[in-house]
Amino acid sequence: MPLVIIIEVLSGLAVIVGCKARLAAFILAGFSLVSAFVFHANFTDQMQFILFMKNLGLAGGLLLLVSHGTGAYALDNRLESEIV
């Protein structure tokens, strides 16, 4: 349980700040998919189906961040532009 909290908090902060955001978004997308299939797979319960679809949507948005990267204000991009 504490490991899950640490992963969620640190990965979320990394995505917000933009430090290793692609890796953090990939980890969060995987976590979201695993939690969807493990905890919300009861499709006969409408609420569980809604939560399942929410997790799939979150994973899709995070994978979009993985594929396109972060914006101009991300910490990674600022550090990269100072080096060059």
C-alpha positions in Angstrom: 0.0 0.0 0.0 2.7 2.6 0.8 4.4 1.7 -2.5 1.3 2.6 -4.4 1.0 5.9 -2.6 4.6 6.7 -3.4 4.3 5.8 -7.0 1.1 7.8 -7.5 2.4 10.9 -5.7 5.9 11.0 -7.2 4.7 10.2 -10.7 2.0 12.7 -10.5 4.4 15.4 -9.3 6.8 14.5 -12.1 4.1 14.9 -14.7 3.0 18.2 -13.2 6.5 19.6 -13.1 7.6 18.0 -16.3 10.7 16.2 -14.9 10.9 12.8 -16.6 7.2 13.2 -17.4 7.2 10.7 -20.2 8.4 7.9 -18.0 6.1 9.0 -15.1 3.1 9.1 -17.5 4.0 5.6 -18.8 4.1 4.3 -15.2 0.8 6.0 -14.3 -0.8 4.7 -17.5 0.2 1.1 -16.6 -1.0 1.6 -13.1 -4.3 2.9 -14.3 -4.8 -0.1 -16.7 -3.8 -2.6 -14.1 -6.2 -1.1 -11.5 -9.0 -1.0 -14.1 -8.7 -4.7 -14.8 -8.1 -5.8 -11.3 -10.6 -3.7 -9.3 -13.3 -2.6 -11.8 -13.8 -5.7 -14.0 -17.3 -6.4 -12.7 -19.2 -5.1 -15.8 -22.6 -6.1 -14.4 -22.3 -3.3 -11.8 -22.8 0.0 -13.7 -20.6 2.0 -11.3 -17.7 -0.4 -11.7 -18.1 -0.1 -15.5 -18.0 3.7 -15.2 -14.9 3.5 -13.1 -13.3 1.0 -15.6 -14.0 3.4 -18.5 -12.6 6.3 -16.4 -9.3 4.4 -15.9 -9.1 3.6 -19.6 -9.6 7.3 -20.4 -6.9 8.3 -17.9 -4.5 5.8 -19.4 -5.3 7.0 -22.9 -4.5 10.6 -21.9 -1.3 9.6 -20.2 -0.2 7.6 -23.2 -0.9 10.7 -25.4 1.6 12.5 -23.1 4.1 9.7 -23.5 3.9 9.9 -27.3 3.9 13.7 -27.7 5.9 14.8 -24.8 5.5 17.7 -22.5 5.0 21.4 -23.3 7.5 24.3 -23.5 7.2 25.0 -19.8 8.2 21.6 -18.6 11.4 21.3 -16.6 13.0 18.8 -19.0 12.6 21.2 -21.9 13.9 24.1 -20.0 17.0 22.2 -18.9 17.5 20.9 -22.4 17.3 24.4 -24.0 19.9 25.7 -21.5 22.4 22.9 -22.3 22.2 23.5 -26.1 
